[in-house]
Amino acid sequence: MHNGQRDLTEGKIVRPMIAFALPLIAGNMLQTLYNAADSVIVGRFVGSGALAAVGSAYSLMTFLTSLMIGLSMGVSVAFSRLFGRKEYSSLKEAVAVSFVLIALISAAITALAWILLPQIIRILSVPEELSEMMGSYMYIILTGLPALFIYNFYASAERSIGNSAAALMMMALSAIMNIILDLYFVISLGWGIEGAAAATVISQYAAAIAIALYALLRSPILRFRPSDARRGWKMLPELLSLSVLTSLQQSIMNLGILMVQGIVNSFGSSVMAAFAAGVKIDSLAYMPLQEFGNAFSVFVAQNEGAGRKDRIRKGMKSVFFLTTAFGLAISIAVFIIPRLLLSIFIDPGEAAIIDIGVDYLRLEGSFYILIGYLFLFYGIFRAAGHPAVSLFLTIISLGLRVLLASLLSIPFGPDGIWISIPIGWVMADAAGLILVRVKRIISR
């Protein structure tokens, strides 16, 4: 293939899939570092209160971002199937209709978030002394949501045709810009938490413009005209179903963190700061597992389109082995060096906050293998045309996580919140394993 495109329906399975996944892992890690830069610089140079405010804002922003990522990820399944069938004219029509559809939904999300932000901050039980700081940060961050839509749409479209390197290049540019601007705005200009937000938004628009230009200039297979959108409206029901269900699944997955954040906030700013740092470390730690799931989803979708069920069965065995190996290795590393990892985000002098963070990482981080399997199930069902099953598994994980966090935090304090998370994962995994067999994903 040309211009970075990769046909996953022919040839070997494991090596091309790993080659496709590695840029996804690197790109998502850069995006996490991009978001973490605000926490590191704010925590070190503004204070633990500002870190707690950014932590609560991060959970909210992750939820909003997941809505847009899910919309683009859902329609990319249809793109991959059309690419696998080599129906390139229909692919352009699907891209055109999806762009219009997701742009309208994203605009509505942005407007609602802006209007309802004060109410959302109250629902999250943000302490009074931090709510104004979080609000100032979030109002600036919300201006970057259109950029997130453009970036994630074209990143997902490029990945659907096997090009995982394009998004990596643009995210690298954005991450470097964000760190430089963070340092300049927060330290040199003394703009505080608002400076960190401004740096993030500027960097997001840089990434969005760069990847849109790349797609238009280097990927003619994705370049569409208004006439493609008019011809492609017949695909709207399928695209709407894929996008909305996947967006719900992604957002509910992150809604779990957001709802747990509300319980965490009730324990005060020290627990909030520890949780904020722990969630950042989580995002980096299980990044490879998440991207193996996303890479396998593209693999399954392309081979579904090409009618290669034999390759899907073979790929499933290999990717579960890789997930097991990576999940165990990452959990062992996090268990051994939690203080070192936490000191990246928290001043080493804040011993009480670090102690809380160590408990979090050792109770929750020992079970990353469970969320690794869950990411695989999400990818399998989404690509096989069952996005509602991925949504169902997420509801199981979320429901148990929030219910148990509420109950166990009463007798056990924050430790009860931490242990509720892997319990939700294991129950969702069990349901996923049963449904893979019921839906006959492996054998059909």
C-alpha positions, 0 to 999 in steps of 0.5 A: 500500500502507499502513503502509509496505508496497510492492508491487514487482510493478507500475509502474516498476522502478528508482525504487521499487527504489532507494526500497526499497533506501535504507532498507536501506542506511541501516539496515545502515550504522547497524547497522555503525556500531552495532558499530563504536562499540565498536571506536572507543571501546575503541580510543581509550580502552582501547587497541590490545590491547582493540581487537584483542580486540574485532576478533576478537570482532566476527568471531565475533559477525558469524558468529553473527549471520549464522546468525540473519539467514540463517534470517530472510532465507530464510523471507522469500522465502516471505513475499514470494512469498505477498505477491506472490500476495496470499495473506494468510492463508497469509502469516500461517501462514508467519510463525507457523511460521517464528517457532517454527522460528527461535526453536528454532534460535536458542536452540540456537545461543546454548546452543552458543556459550556452551558452546563459547566457550573452545574457539572462542577457542583455535581462532581463535589469539587471543594469550594476553594477549588471550584473557581479555579477548575471553572477558569481552566475548563472554560478555556479548555472547552474552546479546544473541542472543535480541534479535538473533533477534527483531529480524532476524525482524521486520525481514525480515518487514517487508522481505518486504512492501516495508516497509524503513523500519520496521527503519531507524527501530528501528536508528536508535534502537538505534544512538544508544542504543548510542553514548550507553551506550558513552560512559557505561559505558566513559569515565564509569564506566571499565568498559572492554571489558565496558562496551562489551559491555553497551551493545551488548546493552541497545541490541539488546534495545531494537531488538528490542522496538521492531520487534516492537511495530511489527509487532504494532500496525502490520502486521496482515498479519504478526500471527499466532495459535497457530492459524495455526502449527497450520494452517501446519505443512504449509509446514514443509519449504519454510520449513526448506529456505529458512531452513537453506540461506540461513543456511548461505550467510550463515554460510559467507560470514562463516565466511570472515572468521572463518577468515581471522581465525585466520590474521591472528591468527598475525601478532600484535596489530598486524596483528589491530588493522589487520584489525579496523579494515579489516573495519569499513571494508569493512562500511561501504564495500560496504553499498550493494552488499549492500543492492542485492542484498537489495532485488533479492531481494525484488523477484524474490521478489514478482514470482516470486509474481505470475508477472511474469518480464518484470519480473525480466528488466528489473530484472536489467539495471538493478540490474547497472548500479547495482552497477557504478557504486556499486562503482567509486565506492566503491573509488576513494574508499577507495583515495584516503583509506585513512589518514583512514578508518583514523584513525577506529578507530586512534589516528593515533600508531599509525603501524605499525598504520595502514600495515598497514591501508592495505595491506589497504584498497588491495589488497582494497578496490580490488575491491568491485565483485566482491563487489557482483556476488556479492551480486546473484547471492546474491539472484537465486538465493535469490529464484528458489528456488535457495538451494543455488546461493547456498550453492555460490557462497559455498563457492567464494568461502570455499574459495579465500579461506582456501586462498590466504590460508594459502598466500600468507601464507607468502611475502608475509605479511599482503599475501598474506591481503589479495589472496586475498579478491578472488580468491575473489570473482572465481571465485565471480562467474564461477560465478554468471554461468555458473549464471544461464544454466544455470538459465535465470533470465534467459530463463524 
